[in-house]
Amino acid sequence: MRYAVLVTGPAGAGKSTFSGAFLTHLQTSKRTGHLVNLDPAASPTSFEYEPVIDIKDLVSLDDVMNELEYGPNGGLVYCFEYLLQNMDWLEEELGSYEDDYLIIDCPGQIELYTHHPFLPTLVQNLNRLGIRTCAVYLIESQFMEDRYKFFSGVLSAMSAMVNLEIPWINIMSKMDLVTANPDDNASGRNGLRARKDIARYLDPDPLLLASAPGRESNAQNPKFHALNQAIVQLIEDHPLVSFLPLDLTNPESIETVVSHIDYTMQYGEDEEPKEPHDLDEGDFQDLE
């Protein structure tokens, strides 16, 4: 059985950093994992590990922008439409990996997750190849500084979950930049938060939106107030989104996230026990 994790989320959420930490954890745990890059705009220096499969070997954003004179957003959409037309290339590249964890680093263009057909089609092809798939969606802790920005992230995560229809885990990244200590200026760049306050974001409390401080003028704008109330009602009626905190400076944090991914995909439940190979004299040469 092969497993694939789609690492998704907006730009700047730390997807490539998380992918590298994920691979490091797998190697430490004596498990096999490989990085797959599906971002045609990614710089080679952004990866801690070299991708074993790279969409840029098929099509790159720079080539599309130079030859077709597209902008960055249109060029990115073109790259994925081109990949959809050449899925046999991806299937051939994936065919050589058995019993492995494939960590698929995706780009940060939100519409690819919310309403573009690329990722649902990719998931269908992975399932057809017998690859068990789940997705993680990252937003960074800086979103907690602006409640409206945070709930836009919640809604985009919800939209992506509905669009892809696969096992899903939402992650609040860069939690090492949030502190509860007012004297800790180094790690508190993304705000000073009490533990109870953070919990209201990890398990989104819609009342945060209804009672955002400094926005008293909302009540004077009936349309804006009605929109907020509609969003609050939507989140209350469909409580699909909650977040796991991710602090890459804490090994237990990445361990918790990986264990949730394993559980979500039922990692190893279909595996047959492997018999050890027969020992011979050559196995003992290093002990002499």
ZABA-253613 format. One record per atom (N, C-alpha, C): x, y, z; residue in three letters. Coordinates in steps of 0.001 Angstrom, whole numbers, padded with zeros to 6 digits, always signed. Layout:
% ZABA-253613
XYZALA...
***
This chain:
% ZABA-253613
+000840-001187+000000MET+000000+000000+000000MET+000884+001248+000000MET+000536+002186-000873ARG+001242+003461-000912ARG+000349+004552-000327ARG+000994+005572+000208TYR+000269+006654+000871TYR+000754+007997+000327TYR-000181+008921+000162ALA+000153+010257-000323ALA-000505+011294+000569ALA+000252+012328+000900VAL-000254+013443+001699VAL-000139+014703+000854VAL-001273+015328+000544LEU-001271+016604-000166LEU-001065+017719+000853LEU+000019+018457+000715VAL+000307+019571+001620VAL-000198+020844+000945VAL-001313+021375+001446THR-001981+022493+000804THR-002070+023686+001750THR-002550+024799+001210GLY-002726+025996+002020GLY-002266+027227+001266GLY-002566+028415+001794PRO-002189+029659+001115PRO-000685+029868+001122PRO-000235+030794+000281ALA+001189+031117+000195ALA+001692+031640+001535ALA+002896+031221+001900GLY+003513+031697+003132GLY+003109+030949+004381GLY+002313+029886+004236ALA+001847+029155+005412ALA+002892+028189+005952ALA+003965+027958+005209GLY+005015+027048+005676GLY+004873+025637+005144GLY+004318+025483+003940LYS+004093+024138+003394LYS+005403+023410+003121LYS+006360+024081+002486SER+007635+023431+002167SER+008424+023119+003433SER+008379+024020+004407THR+009063+023769+005680THR+008445+022575+006391THR+007114+022509+006397PHE+006439+021368+007014PHE+006780+020072+006285PHE+006831+020111+004950SER+007167+018910+004180SER+008551+018396+004546SER+009522+019323+004695GLY+010866+018914+005095GLY+010898+018316+006488GLY+010163+018932+007421ALA+010112+018404+008787ALA+009419+017045+008814ALA+008409+016879+007985PHE+007690+015601+007875PHE+008651+014503+007416PHE+009435+014792+006371LEU+010385+013805+005863LEU+011458+013481+006888LEU+011930+014496+007605THR+012929+014258+008648THR+012374+013335+009724THR+011128+013562+010116HIS+010502+012714+011129HIS+010369+011282+010629HIS+009969+011100+009366LEU+009843+009747+008823LEU+011186+009035+008817LEU+012240+009735+008425GLN+013561+009116+008407GLN+014016+008752+009812GLN+013742+009611+010773THR+014095+009320+012161THR+013355+008093+012670THR+012125+007913+012180SER+011296+006775+012590SER+011556+005527+011750SER+012608+005560+010898LYS+012967+004423+010044LYS+011851+004082+009060LYS+011181+005128+008577ARG+010150+004942+007563ARG+010596+005633+006276ARG+010052+005166+005162THR+010460+005676+003858THR+009478+006725+003364THR+009998+007877+003026GLY+009165+008948+002486GLY+009889+009656+001357GLY+009126+010243+000444HIS+009696+010954-000687HIS+008918+012245-000908HIS+009615+013267-001366LEU+008999+014555-001652LEU+008619+014637-003116LEU+007384+015074-003365VAL+006897+015308-004724VAL+006537+016787-004827VAL+007128+017484-005789ASN+006849+018918-005957ASN+005840+019132-007075ASN+004698+019719-006728LEU+003695+020073-007724LEU+003535+021585-007845LEU+004544+022320-007443ASP+004518+023778-007586ASP+005458+024165-008725ASP+004914+024537-009887PRO+005782+024870-011034PRO+006537+026170-010868PRO+006262+026912-009798ALA+006967+028173-009548ALA+007985+028045-008418ALA+008125+026866-007844ALA+008987+026700-006673ALA+010461+026836-007041ALA+011203+027478-006157SER+012646+027579-006338SER+013322+026328-005778SER+014337+025810-006444PRO+015034+024608-005928PRO+015586+024806-004521PRO+015909+026044-004160THR+016490+026306-002838THR+015439+026284-001732THR+014163+026210-002093SER+013109+026236-001069SER+012893+024865-000441SER+013542+023826-000980PHE+013326+022468-000487PHE+014508+022004+000356PHE+014199+021435+001496GLU+015244+020841+002324GLU+015719+019531+001720GLU+014787+018806+001077TYR+015111+017558+000397TYR+014808+017715-001089TYR+015614+017080-001922GLU+015390+017164-003366GLU+014163+016335-003748GLU+013235+016913-004499PRO+012040+016141-004903PRO+012421+014981-005818PRO+011789+013842-005592VAL+012000+012703-006484VAL+011143+012828-007740VAL+010059+013595-007642ILE+009208+013908-008786ILE+008976+015416-008759ILE+009212+016068-009886ASP+009112+017532-009937ASP+008324+017928-011176ASP+007214+018654-010972ILE+006383+019087-012090ILE+007177+019960-013062ILE+008245+020601-012585LYS+009035+021462-013448LYS+009789+020672-014510LYS+009903+019351-014323ASP+010469+018514-015381ASP+009499+018363-016549ASP+008217+018625-016280LEU+007195+018579-017323LEU+006876+019967-017850LEU+006625+020905-016946VAL+006287+022279-017325VAL+006645+023195-016168VAL+007183+024368-016484SER+007546+025329-015436SER+006828+026651-015688SER+006580+027365-014606LEU+005867+028631-014714LEU+006678+029654-015502LEU+007987+029678-015330ASP+008821+030642-016051ASP+008697+030452-017558ASP+008718+029200-018007ASP+008594+028939-019448ASP+007239+029398-019969ASP+006176+029121-019215VAL+004830+029512-019643VAL+004711+031028-019711VAL+005236+031727-018713MET+005140+033184-018702MET+005957+033801-019834MET+007120+033221-020137ASN+007967+033780-021191ASN+007430+033486-022587ASN+006943+032251-022805GLU+006532+031850-024147GLU+005108+032269-024479GLU+004218+032223-023482LEU+002818+032554-023735LEU+002434+033941-023225LEU+003367+034579-022523GLU+003144+035926-021986GLU+001953+035972-021026GLU+001819+034926-020239TYR+000793+034908-019194TYR+001334+035560-017930TYR+000424+036026-017090GLY+000801+036471-015768GLY+001030+035286-014847GLY+001472+035535-013613PRO+001774+034407-012702PRO+000562+033545-012366PRO-000611+034149-012142ASN-001788+033361-011783ASN-002303+032561-012975ASN-002439+033232-014140GLY-002880+032520-015340GLY-001889+031456-015763GLY-000589+031761-015591GLY+000424+030777-015947GLY+000363+029545-015063GLY+000087+029749-013772LEU-000003+028616-012856LEU-001191+027719-013205LEU-002322+028336-013517VAL-003494+027560-013927VAL-003196+026789-015214VAL-002494+027431-016154TYR-002133+026750-017402TYR-001249+025526-017115TYR-000304+025679-016199CYS+000593+024562-015875CYS-000197+023346-015399CYS-001212+023579-014563PHE-001979+022453-014037PHE-002946+021892-015071PHE-003447+022739-015944GLU-004267+022215-017034GLU-003407+021366-017970GLU-002164+021777-018162TYR-001247+020987-018977TYR-000944+019650-018309TYR-000783+019668-016990LEU-000546+018419-016263LEU-001757+017490-016373LEU-002975+018056-016295LEU-004181+017235-016435LEU-004220+016538-017786LEU-003687+017187-018805GLN-003661+016598-020133GLN-002535+015579-020291GLN-001647+015541-019310ASN-000495+014626-019379ASN-000365+013833-018075ASN-001488+013331-017582MET-001462+012576-016338MET-000680+011279-016474MET-000515+010789-017711ASP+000277+009578-017902ASP+001722+009798-017468ASP+002221+011047-017600TRP+003580+011356-017132TRP+003671+011168-015624TRP+002702+011708-014894LEU+002724+011596-013436LEU+002545+010144-013005LEU+001671+009415-013688GLU+001460+008010-013336GLU+002732+007201-013537GLU+003448+007497-014602GLU+004706+006786-014852GLU+005738+007111-013780GLU+005788+008375-013367GLU+006735+008766-012325GLU+006388+008128-010983GLU+005106+008004-010683LEU+004672+007432-009410LEU+004802+005917-009374LEU+004932+005298-010525GLY+004884+003838-010585GLY+006033+003128-009919GLY+007141+003814-009693SER+008334+003140-009164SER+008420+003175-007643SER+007399+003690-006971TYR+007447+003810-005514TYR+006382+002925-004884TYR+006835+001939-004132GLU+005943+000997-003470GLU+006160+001068-001962GLU+005059+000943-001214ASP+005124+000955+000253ASP+005816+002209+000785ASP+005598+003325+000120ASP+006271+004558+000499ASP+005259+005638+000862ASP+005752+006611+001611TYR+004980+007813+001920TYR+005370+008879+000899TYR+004417+009363+000130LEU+004673+010424-000836LEU+004114+011734-000266LEU+004972+012695-000026ILE+004570+013992+000494ILE+004528+014960-000678ILE+003327+015369-001058ILE+003119+016158-002274ILE+002968+017622-001891ILE+003984+018404-002184ASP+004002+019832-001857ASP+003274+020590-002958ASP+002159+021218-002612CYS+001304+021895-003585CYS+001531+023408-003526CYS+001141+024127-004588PRO+001323+025587-004604PRO+000343+026293-003686PRO+000516+027611-003554GLY-000284+028381-002611GLY-001408+029171-003248GLY-001854+028770-004439GLN-002950+029473-005093GLN-004273+028861-004626GLN-005059+029639-003875ILE-006223+029116-003176ILE-007249+028521-004125ILE-007447+029127-005299GLU-008505+028625-006184GLU-008240+027214-006682GLU-006979+026759-006623LEU-006685+025380-007004LEU-007337+024396-006041LEU-007558+024821-004797TYR-008146+023940-003795TYR-009657+024115-003685TYR-010136+025326-003944THR-011542+025623-003653THR-012482+025311-004803THR-012081+025590-006058HIS-013026+025330-007147HIS-012392+024901-008461HIS-011063+024790-008531HIS-010428+024304-009757HIS-010484+022776-009792HIS-010697+022154-010964PRO-010851+020686-011020PRO-009547+019918-010899PRO-008407+020603-010803PHE-007142+019878-010844PHE-006980+018894-009703PHE-007062+019384-008460LEU-006792+018503-007322LEU-007807+017368-007196LEU-009131+017607-007389PRO-010042+016452-007380PRO-009681+015410-008423PRO-009263+015850-009622THR-008856+014901-010661THR-007593+014164-010257THR-006654+014877-009645LEU-005429+014234-009168LEU-005746+013173-008129LEU-006634+013494-007178VAL-007012+012540-006137VAL-007651+011295-006757VAL-008515+011475-007749GLN-009140+010335-008427GLN-008094+009440-009070GLN-007078+010042-009682ASN-006021+009249-010309ASN-005169+008540-009269ASN-004889+009185-008148LEU-004121+008531-007088LEU-004882+007341-006518LEU-006188+007504-006313ASN-006997+006399-005811ASN-007037+005249-006810ASN-007113+005588-008082ARG-007135+004546-009116ARG-005832+003755-009130ARG-004737+004409-008783LEU-003437+003742-008730LEU-003220+002994-007412LEU-004221+003003-006545GLY-004103+002301-005273GLY-003305+003060-004237GLY-003242+004389-004365ILE-002517+005215-003406ILE-003530+005840-002449ILE-003424+005499-001188ARG-004325+006054-000181ARG-003913+007499+000111ARG-004879+008410+000027THR-004561+009839+000017THR-005298+010590+001112THR-004614+011555+001713CYS-005256+012525+002592CYS-004627+013887+002312CYS-005153+014925+002924ALA-004628+016269+002724ALA-004479+016969+004056ALA-003467+017818+004131VAL-003337+018745+005247VAL-003433+020156+004681VAL-004090+021022+005420TYR-004278+022414+004993TYR-003684+023310+006067TYR-002670+024082+005702LEU-001956+024914+006662LEU-002381+026373+006537LEU-002647+026997+007675ILE-002665+028452+007746ILE-001741+028841+008893ILE-001107+029998+008774GLU-000127+030375+009789GLU-000776+031104+010955GLU-000089+031072+012064SER-000643+031640+013300SER-000859+033143+013201SER-000211+033802+012246GLN-000400+035243+012087GLN-001861+035584+011764GLN-002608+034608+011237PHE-004023+034829+010937PHE-004809+035190+012201PHE-004312+034773+013359MET-005031+035070+014597MET-004972+036548+014962MET-004083+037307+014326GLU-003977+038728+014607GLU-005140+039524+014020GLU-005775+038979+012991ASP-006914+039642+012354ASP-008037+038624+012271ASP-009101+038826+013024ARG-010163+037825+013098ARG-010862+037626+011761ARG-011001+038697+011003TYR-011644+038552+009700TYR-010754+037761+008750TYR-009463+037993+008823LYS-008530+037206+008017LYS-008550+035746+008446LYS-008644+035522+009750PHE-008694+034150+010251PHE-009922+033416+009715PHE-011079+034065+009768PHE-012285+033374+009315PHE-012332+033236+007798PHE-011637+034091+007082SER-011503+033840+005645SER-010689+032570+005414SER-009679+032343+006275GLY-008923+031089+006203GLY-009766+029889+006562GLY-010632+030039+007572VAL-011540+028955+007950VAL-012469+028605+006792VAL-013028+029614+006135LEU-013950+029369+005025LEU-013235+028749+003829LEU-012006+029180+003552SER-011269+028586+002435SER-010922+027129+002743SER-010574+026827+004006ALA-010312+025444+004391ALA-011573+024592+004237ALA-012708+025142+004666MET-013973+024425+004538MET-014315+024168+003072MET-014112+025175+002221SER-014392+025025+000797SER-013505+023957+000170SER-012219+023949+000533ALA-011299+022950-000009ALA-011669+021552+000465ALA-012072+021411+001719MET-012494+020106+002245MET-013667+019550+001448MET-014652+020409+001175VAL-015837+019981+000439VAL-015469+019647-000999VAL-014526+020395-001579ASN-014160+020202-002975ASN-013397+018902-003191ASN-012512+018542-002274LEU-011659+017377-002484LEU-012284+016077-001975LEU-013066+016142-000900GLU-013769+014961-000379GLU-012817+013818-000046GLU-011750+014137+000684ILE-010813+013109+001155ILE-010530+013369+002629ILE-009943+012394+003342PRO-009562+012644+004741PRO-008711+013908+004856PRO-008970+014700+005877TRP-008457+016068+005902TRP-008028+016465+007306TRP-006905+017161+007397ILE-006418+017692+008670ILE-006009+019147+008454ILE-006537+020035+009277ASN-006158+021446+009237ASN-005097+021719+010301ASN-004101+022514+009935ILE-002958+022760+010813ILE-002736+024258+010958ILE-002556+024693+012195MET-002160+026071+012482MET-000639+026077+012635MET+000057+026556+011612SER+001517+026485+011603SER+002141+027686+012310SER+003452+027591+012503LYS+004258+028667+013105LYS+003771+029051+014501LYS+003343+028055+015262MET+002894+028342+016625MET+004050+028710+017550MET+005286+028481+017110ASP+006428+028922+017902ASP+006552+030445+017915ASP+005821+031124+017005LEU+005840+032583+016965LEU+004740+033201+017807LEU+003984+032367+018518VAL+002932+032845+019423VAL+003390+032556+020850VAL+003243+033499+021731THR+003706+033318+023104THR+002647+033802+024088THR+002688+033237+025286ALA+001836+033699+026378ALA+002619+034550+027364ALA+003917+034750+027067ASN+004793+035501+027967ASN+004995+036914+027420ASN+004511+037947+028097PRO+004642+039318+027579PRO+006083+039798+027496PRO+007016+039125+028182ASP+008424+039523+028146ASP+009206+038798+027058ASP+008538+037893+026351ASP+009214+037087+025330ASP+009012+037744+023969ASP+009868+038709+023658ASN+009728+039439+022399ASN+010216+038627+021207ASN+011108+037677+021431ALA+011710+036947+020315ALA+010712+036018+019644ALA+009935+035293+020438SER+009046+034281+019857SER+007612+034755+019730SER+007345+035988+020124GLY+005973+036454+020104GLY+005629+037348+018930GLY+006278+037141+017791ARG+006063+038022+016644ARG+004649+037921+016092ARG+003985+036801+016320ASN+002620+036647+015831ASN+001592+036850+016926ASN+001986+037532+017978GLY+000989+037939+018961GLY+001155+037296+020318GLY+000552+037941+021291LEU+000524+037462+022667LEU-000842+036842+022914LEU-000859+035539+023199ARG-002113+034817+023332ARG-002116+033977+024599ARG-003219+034074+025353ALA-003411+033153+026468ALA-003840+031801+025924ALA-003580+030749+026702ARG-003928+029396+026253ARG-005422+029280+025933ARG-006262+029902+026766LYS-007700+029838+026540LYS-008084+030559+025253LYS-007395+031663+024973ASP-007674+032416+023754ASP-007275+031626+022521ASP-006125+030954+022568ILE-005673+030144+021435ILE-006673+029039+021139ILE-007253+028444+022170ALA-008219+027358+021978ALA-009423+027816+021165ALA-009787+029089+021274ARG-010934+029604+020522ARG-010627+029686+019026ARG-009340+029681+018670TYR-008948+029693+017257TYR-008701+028279+016737TYR-008113+027428+017557LEU-007861+026055+017115LEU-009168+025310+016874LEU-010170+025582+017701ASP-011519+025071+017464ASP-012398+026300+017244ASP-012475+026793+016000PRO-012987+028146+015735PRO-014317+028460+016416PRO-014289+029536+017174ASP-015481+030026+017864ASP-016099+031133+017012ASP-017266+030886+016395PRO-017868+031903+015519PRO-018141+033220+016212PRO-018291+033199+017540LEU-018569+034435+018260LEU-017392+035406+018203LEU-016198+034909+017857LEU-015067+035802+017662LEU-015355+036799+016544LEU-016025+036314+015523LEU-016363+037182+014399LEU-017487+038142+014752LEU-018444+037654+015518ALA-019590+038494+015870ALA-019225+039591+016856ALA-018123+039367+017618SER-017769+040325+018667SER-016359+040848+018498SER-015932+041023+017232ALA-014574+041517+016996ALA-014401+042908+017579ALA-013394+043137+018426PRO-013219+044442+019055PRO-012798+045497+018043PRO-013167+046742+018323GLY-012790+047833+017444GLY-013604+047902+016182GLY-014665+047076+016083ARG-015497+047065+014879ARG-016934+047430+015215ARG-017103+048331+016186GLU-018449+048667+016621GLU-019291+049258+015505GLU-018626+049803+014462SER-019354+050402+013356SER-020104+049356+012535SER-019798+048054+012786ASN-020485+046996+012044ASN-022000+047099+012226ASN-022423+047421+013466ALA-023847+047474+013735ALA-024515+048603+012954ALA-023717+049619+012551GLN-024270+050731+011792GLN-024332+050413+010297GLN-023750+049323+009899ASN-023786+048892+008500ASN-024566+047587+008433ASN-025874+047643+008217PRO-026704+046429+008293PRO-026257+045322+007335PRO-025798+045698+006125LYS-025400+044671+005163LYS-024162+043923+005650LYS-023171+044679+006148PHE-021959+044048+006647PHE-022251+043202+007877PHE-023095+043721+008753HIS-023465+042976+009956HIS-024215+041701+009583HIS-025105+041782+008611ALA-025865+040598+008178ALA-024942+039557+007561ALA-023923+040012+006834LEU-022959+039066+006248LEU-022196+038330+007339LEU-021752+039066+008358ASN-021050+038422+009472ASN-021934+037392+010160ASN-023178+037753+010381GLN-024095+036830+011037GLN-024325+035582+010188GLN-024375+035756+008870ALA-024554+034601+007983ALA-023345+033670+008047ALA-022135+034254+008109ILE-020923+033441+008212ILE-020886+032711+009554ILE-021264+033415+010618VAL-021328+032781+011939VAL-022290+031602+011912VAL-023443+031782+011297GLN-024436+030704+011231GLN-023929+029536+010405GLN-023216+029830+009309LEU-022666+028766+008458LEU-021663+027917+009233LEU-020777+028569+009979ILE-019762+027832+010735ILE-020396+027034+011869ILE-021429+027600+012495GLU-022112+026874+013562GLU-022872+025668+013011GLU-023479+025816+011841ASP-024254+024721+011257ASP-023360+023628+010682ASP-022154+023994+010256HIS-021233+023027+009641HIS-019868+023138+010307HIS-019723+022638+011522PRO-018454+022758+012261PRO-017422+021747+011763PRO-016971+021933+010525LEU-016053+020981+009898LEU-014590+021276+010223LEU-014288+022516+010555VAL-012896+022957+010618VAL-012426+023086+012061VAL-011326+022417+012356SER-010572+022628+013586SER-009101+022460+013239SER-008220+022981+014076PHE-006797+023034+013737PHE-005951+022311+014774PHE-004914+021645+014268LEU-003860+021123+015132LEU-002746+022155+015188LEU-002258+022497+016372PRO-001142+023459+016444PRO+000156+022788+016029PRO+000968+023507+015271LEU+002249+022975+014806LEU+003382+023917+015201LEU+004262+023423+016050ASP+005458+024147+016475ASP+006658+023277+016098ASP+007339+023625+015013LEU+008422+022780+014508LEU+009656+022810+015400LEU+009680+023690+016392THR+010786+023671+017354THR+010559+022626+018441THR+009377+022032+018468ASN+009021+021034+019476ASN+008799+019686+018790ASN+009674+018694+018992PRO+009522+017397+018325PRO+008179+016729+018614PRO+007633+016958+019797GLU+006354+016331+020122GLU+005220+016894+019262GLU+005349+018128+018822SER+004315+018743+017994SER+004228+018065+016637SER+005365+017877+015959ILE+005349+017211+014656ILE+004954+015749+014819ILE+005340+015136+015938GLU+004938+013749+016215GLU+003420+013645+016319GLU+002789+014608+016978THR+001328+014599+017107THR+000654+014740+015753THR+001160+015648+014925VAL+000565+015860+013596VAL+000718+014606+012737VAL+001904+013999+012743VAL+002126+012800+011930VAL+001249+011649+012407VAL+001081+011516+013718SER+000230+010441+014237SER-001221+010643+013803SER-001682+011893+013737HIS-003031+012164+013246HIS-003151+011819+011764HIS-002108+012108+010988ILE-002127+011762+009563ILE-002159+010246+009400ILE-001332+009534+010162ASP-001330+008068+010106ASP-002708+007506+010436ASP-003320+008049+011486TYR-004633+007557+011903TYR-005691+007864+010847TYR-005618+009050+010259THR-006598+009445+009252THR-006554+008517+008044THR-005349+008123+007639MET-005205+007251+006464MET-005146+005777+006838MET-005271+005472+008130GLN-005167+004086+008599GLN-003844+003466+008131GLN-002781+004185+008396TYR-001463+003759+007932TYR-001095+002395+008516TYR-000688+001503+007654GLY-000167+000203+008059GLY-001195-000851+008390GLY-002496-000518+008379GLU-003495-001499+008793GLU-003665-002629+007772GLU-003347-002362+006517ASP-003485-003384+005477ASP-002170-004071+005146ASP-001103-003722+005884GLU+000198-004282+005566GLU+000329-005706+006108GLU+000975-006532+005329GLU+001292-007889+005766GLU+002621-007871+006504GLU+002756-008690+007556PRO+004050-008738+008257PRO+005145-009238+007331PRO+006302-008598+007414LYS+007421-008962+006551LYS+008358-009903+007291LYS+008666-011021+006648GLU+009568-011998+007253GLU+011008-011518+007100GLU+011814-011647+008143PRO+013220-011237+008023PRO+013959-012148+007062PRO+014963-011589+006402HIS+015732-012392+005456HIS+016610-013384+006230HIS+016955-014471+005566ASP+017809-015487+006187ASP+019212-014933+006379ASP+019768-015207+007544LEU+021116-014746+007836LEU+022144-015678+007208LEU+023251-015101+006781ASP+024369-015902+006306ASP+025647-015326+006899ASP+026778-015913+006530GLU+028044-015488+007156GLU+028353-014032+006872GLU+027918-013523+005705GLY+028236-012142+005344GLY+027591-011127+006268GLY+026509-011505+006945ASP+025833-010568+007828ASP+026626-010287+009094ASP+027634-011093+009370PHE+028369-010946+010632PHE+029770-010384+010420PHE+030074-009947+009163GLN+031425-009480+008919GLN+031746-008225+009720GLN+030757-007335+009889ASP+031018-006086+010599ASP+031244-006300+012079ASP+030883-007484+012601LEU+031028-007741+014015LEU+032387-008350+014366LEU+033114-008726+013346GLU+034410-009365+013597GLU+035488-008335+013904GLU
***
